[in-house]
């Protein structure tokens, strides 16, 4: 039987907001602070709860620049034991993200690899199943509850109209839904103690060729005529005429 769990949890640092670049009319995050993705926060909380119940260690992994260090320190303050920040990874291609992460995780010992079901910036929900496939380990996805019994992890996954109970032999990959828990808020003492926990920074391994190319992003342009009709009946006629023209009637 497992005496203690070795848990890895992947958390994502995302921009707090997205602004429009006035030159390109595309999105920009220049000068925007980073925050921990909400569902990543649920994954961190569940990893800590399992560690507290069964013993062991919980390690956080994230991609990003030095700015992501503060996000990892927040996860350490919540209760993770150590963190790994992988720099040199660029882009938002799920298959590339999964390959970089799978390569790093394959060099580590672990019982559970945990993710948020998806992330708020791209919301593809593709990375956990891709990592599961690359590592050839079972996946319990979109879990709303988890428990560990011996060498087995049991979970309930939520779908649109029903729930399904699964169980898998560890090591296993888990993605959690936001309904699984309510993440804790670190105390001031925990935040101060987080600075003493180990946080390693390393460069990403060589990235494979992209299978997906993003050509560009633009904000939808909207130009209003700003016409005010004093006569309501006339306004209705004008709107009806525009609708007939658009619909080709």
C-alpha positions as CSV (number, residue, x, y, z in Angstrom):
1,X,0.0,0.0,0.0
2,X,1.0,3.6,-0.6
3,X,2.2,5.1,2.7
4,X,2.3,8.6,1.3
5,X,1.5,10.3,-2.0
6,X,3.9,12.1,-4.3
7,X,1.6,14.6,-6.1
8,X,2.5,16.9,-9.0
9,X,0.1,19.7,-9.8
10,X,0.3,21.9,-13.0
11,X,-0.9,25.4,-12.5
12,X,-1.2,28.1,-15.1
13,X,-0.4,31.8,-14.7
14,X,-2.7,33.9,-16.8
15,X,-3.1,37.7,-17.3
16,X,-5.5,39.4,-15.0
17,X,-6.9,41.3,-18.0
18,X,-6.5,41.7,-21.8
19,X,-6.2,45.1,-23.4
20,X,-6.7,46.2,-27.0
21,X,-3.6,47.3,-28.7
22,X,-4.6,50.7,-30.4
23,X,-2.1,50.1,-33.2
24,X,-3.1,46.6,-34.3
25,X,-6.6,46.3,-32.7
26,X,-5.4,42.9,-31.4
27,X,-5.2,41.7,-27.8
28,X,-2.2,42.6,-25.7
29,X,-1.1,41.7,-22.2
30,X,1.8,44.1,-22.1
31,X,2.1,45.5,-18.6
32,X,-0.7,43.3,-17.3
33,X,-0.1,41.5,-14.0
34,X,-0.4,37.7,-13.8
35,X,-2.7,35.7,-11.6
36,X,-3.3,32.0,-10.9
37,X,-6.0,30.6,-13.2
38,X,-9.1,29.9,-11.1
39,X,-9.4,26.1,-11.9
40,X,-5.7,25.7,-11.4
41,X,-6.4,27.0,-7.9
42,X,-8.9,24.2,-7.4
43,X,-6.3,21.7,-8.6
44,X,-3.7,23.1,-6.1
45,X,-6.3,22.9,-3.3
46,X,-7.2,19.3,-4.0
47,X,-3.6,18.3,-4.2
48,X,-3.0,19.8,-0.7
49,X,-6.1,18.1,0.7
50,X,-4.9,14.7,-0.5
51,X,-1.4,15.4,0.9
52,X,-2.9,16.4,4.2
53,X,-5.0,13.3,4.4
54,X,-2.5,10.7,3.2
55,X,0.9,12.3,3.8
56,X,3.6,12.9,1.2
57,X,4.6,15.9,-0.9
58,X,2.9,18.1,-3.4
59,X,5.0,19.9,-6.0
60,X,3.7,22.7,-8.3
61,X,4.9,23.1,-11.9
62,X,4.2,26.1,-14.1
63,X,5.5,27.7,-17.4
64,X,6.3,31.3,-17.7
65,X,8.7,34.2,-17.2
66,X,10.0,35.6,-13.9
67,X,6.6,37.2,-13.5
68,X,5.1,33.8,-12.9
69,X,7.2,33.4,-9.7
70,X,4.7,35.3,-7.7
71,X,1.9,33.0,-8.9
72,X,3.9,30.0,-7.8
73,X,4.7,31.6,-4.4
74,X,0.9,32.0,-3.9
75,X,0.5,28.2,-4.5
76,X,3.4,27.5,-2.1
77,X,1.6,29.7,0.5
78,X,-1.5,27.6,0.1
79,X,0.4,24.5,1.1
80,X,2.5,23.1,-1.8
81,X,5.9,21.9,-0.6
82,X,8.0,23.1,-3.6
83,X,7.7,24.7,-7.0
84,X,9.2,24.3,-10.5
85,X,9.1,27.3,-12.9
86,X,9.9,26.3,-16.5
87,X,11.1,29.3,-18.6
88,X,11.7,29.4,-22.4
89,X,8.3,28.1,-23.4
90,X,6.3,30.4,-25.6
91,X,2.9,30.0,-27.3
92,X,-0.5,28.6,-26.5
93,X,-0.5,25.4,-28.5
94,X,-2.0,22.5,-26.4
95,X,0.0,19.8,-28.1
96,X,3.2,21.7,-27.6
97,X,2.4,22.5,-24.0
98,X,1.6,18.8,-23.4
99,X,4.8,17.6,-24.9
100,X,7.0,20.0,-22.9
101,X,5.2,19.1,-19.7
102,X,5.2,15.3,-20.4
103,X,8.9,15.4,-21.1
104,X,9.6,17.1,-17.8
105,X,7.3,14.9,-15.7
106,X,8.7,11.7,-17.2
107,X,11.9,12.5,-15.3
108,X,10.1,12.7,-12.0
109,X,8.6,10.2,-9.5
110,X,4.9,10.8,-8.9
111,X,1.6,9.1,-8.0
112,X,-0.9,11.8,-9.2
113,X,-0.4,14.5,-11.8
114,X,-3.2,17.0,-11.3
115,X,-4.6,19.8,-13.6
116,X,-7.5,22.2,-13.7
117,X,-10.0,20.9,-16.2
118,X,-9.3,23.9,-18.5
119,X,-7.8,27.4,-18.3
120,X,-9.6,30.7,-18.6
121,X,-7.3,32.1,-21.3
122,X,-7.7,29.4,-24.0
123,X,-10.3,27.0,-22.5
124,X,-9.3,24.0,-24.8
125,X,-9.3,21.3,-22.1
126,X,-6.9,19.4,-24.3
127,X,-3.7,19.4,-22.2
128,X,-4.6,16.8,-19.5
129,X,-5.8,14.1,-22.0
130,X,-2.8,14.8,-24.2
131,X,-0.3,14.4,-21.3
132,X,-2.2,11.2,-20.2
133,X,-1.7,9.8,-23.7
134,X,1.9,10.8,-24.0
135,X,2.8,9.3,-20.6
136,X,0.6,6.2,-21.2
137,X,-1.2,6.7,-17.9
138,X,-4.9,6.6,-17.1
139,X,-6.9,9.8,-17.0
140,X,-9.8,10.8,-14.7
141,X,-11.1,14.0,-16.2
142,X,-13.4,16.8,-15.0
143,X,-13.5,15.3,-11.5
144,X,-15.9,16.7,-9.0
145,X,-14.7,14.3,-6.2
146,X,-11.6,12.2,-5.5
147,X,-10.4,9.7,-3.0
148,X,-7.3,7.4,-2.8
149,X,-7.5,3.8,-1.6
150,X,-4.2,2.0,-1.5
151,X,-2.8,2.1,-5.0
152,X,-6.1,3.2,-6.6
153,X,-7.6,6.6,-7.1
154,X,-11.3,6.8,-7.4
155,X,-13.1,9.8,-8.9
156,X,-16.5,11.1,-10.1
157,X,-16.5,12.9,-13.3
158,X,-19.2,15.4,-14.2
159,X,-20.8,15.6,-17.7
160,X,-23.6,17.7,-19.0
161,X,-26.5,15.3,-18.0
162,X,-24.9,12.8,-15.7
163,X,-21.9,11.8,-13.5
164,X,-19.7,8.8,-14.0
165,X,-17.6,7.0,-11.3
166,X,-14.1,5.9,-12.4
167,X,-11.1,4.3,-10.8
168,X,-7.6,4.0,-12.0
169,X,-4.3,2.5,-10.8
170,X,-1.7,5.1,-9.9
171,X,0.3,6.8,-11.3
172,X,-2.7,8.5,-12.8
173,X,-3.5,11.9,-14.4
174,X,-6.4,13.9,-12.9
175,X,-8.1,17.0,-14.1
176,X,-10.5,18.7,-11.7
177,X,-13.7,20.7,-12.1
178,X,-14.2,23.9,-10.3
179,X,-17.0,22.3,-8.2
180,X,-14.6,19.9,-6.5
181,X,-13.7,22.3,-3.7
182,X,-13.4,25.8,-2.4
183,X,-9.7,26.9,-2.4
184,X,-8.2,28.2,0.8
185,X,-6.9,31.7,1.2
186,X,-3.4,31.7,2.7
187,X,-2.8,33.5,5.9
188,X,-0.1,36.2,6.3
189,X,2.2,33.7,8.2
190,X,1.8,31.2,5.3
191,X,2.6,33.8,2.8
192,X,5.8,34.7,4.7
193,X,6.7,31.1,5.1
194,X,6.3,30.4,1.3
195,X,9.4,32.5,0.6
196,X,11.5,29.8,2.4
197,X,10.1,26.9,0.4
198,X,12.3,25.6,-2.6
199,X,11.5,27.1,-6.0
200,X,13.6,25.9,-8.9
201,X,13.8,27.7,-12.2
202,X,14.9,25.9,-15.3
203,X,14.8,26.2,-19.1
204,X,12.4,24.3,-21.2
205,X,13.8,21.5,-23.4
206,X,13.9,21.9,-27.1
207,X,10.4,22.4,-28.5
208,X,9.0,20.3,-31.3
209,X,7.7,21.8,-34.6
210,X,4.3,23.5,-34.3
211,X,1.4,21.6,-35.7
212,X,-0.9,24.7,-35.3
213,X,-0.2,28.2,-36.4
214,X,-2.2,31.2,-35.1
215,X,-2.3,33.8,-37.9
216,X,-3.6,36.6,-35.7
217,X,-6.2,37.9,-33.2
218,X,-8.2,41.1,-33.7
219,X,-10.9,42.7,-31.7
220,X,-14.2,43.1,-33.6
221,X,-14.7,46.6,-34.9
222,X,-17.9,48.3,-34.1
223,X,-19.0,51.5,-35.7
224,X,-22.3,53.0,-34.5
225,X,-24.3,55.6,-36.4
226,X,-25.6,57.0,-33.2
227,X,-28.9,58.0,-34.7
228,X,-31.6,59.1,-32.3
229,X,-35.2,59.0,-33.5
230,X,-37.5,61.5,-31.8
231,X,-40.5,59.9,-33.7
232,X,-40.7,56.3,-32.5
233,X,-42.8,55.1,-35.4
234,X,-40.2,56.5,-37.8
235,X,-37.5,54.7,-36.0
236,X,-39.3,51.3,-36.2
237,X,-39.7,51.8,-40.0
238,X,-35.9,52.6,-40.3
239,X,-34.9,49.5,-38.3
240,X,-37.3,47.3,-40.2
241,X,-35.9,48.5,-43.5
242,X,-32.3,47.7,-42.4
243,X,-33.4,44.2,-41.2
244,X,-35.1,43.5,-44.6
245,X,-31.9,44.6,-46.4
246,X,-29.7,42.4,-44.3
247,X,-32.0,39.4,-44.6
248,X,-32.5,40.0,-48.3
249,X,-36.2,40.4,-48.1
